[in-house]
Amino acid sequence: MKKLSVVVLLVAVLLFGTDRATARDRFDTPSLRGRYTGHLAAGANFSDGTMTQRLDIQLLSALTFDGKASVTGGSIITVTVPAFPGQTQTPFTCPFDVTGTYQLGDDGLGSATLVLAVRPGQVCGDGGSGVTLQLSLVVGGHNRKRLDVTINSAIDSESQALPIVGAGMLEK
């Protein structure tokens, strides 16, 4: 009888241990929840037909993922416009409110659509009102506290595609 109890206990531990390990390795949209902060670096090349300029773009973001496929938060974006010979380099910084949606697959890979709207009362760059970013995501790090992000595409407030690409990391 004692031998049977030990065998039953061993089988139970193995089964429940395997289930826990398997569940821990799975992801879904609700598993991305909480506030993540961090930095993304991006760049864009613009051309007027005679000259091409590269803009350097830095994003500081604080985003809250609700576990239900919605994301909200804010970003501060600094854009550095290269100077022409004899001119001074002109960076400008602008705060944005962020709203959007996301999804996460069982492998921890996902995507997000973020709408960055210029905060009321702010004038940014050429006076545009915002941008929509399409992102790829991957959850990782110790205890799933890191979110690696790539910017795949950007559309301005007038539905024009912007040649912006970038990447960065957010942490919980």
Buried (B, 14 or more C-beta within 10 A) or exposed (E): EEEEEEEEEEEEEEEEEEEEEEEEEEBEBEBBBEEBBBEBEBBBEEEEEEEEEEBBBBBBBBBBBBEEBEBBBBBBBEBBBEEEEEEEEEEEEBBBBBEBBBBBBEEBBBBBBBBBBBBEEEEBEEEBBBBBBBBBBBBEEEEBEBBBBBBEBBBBBEEEEBEBBBEBBBEB
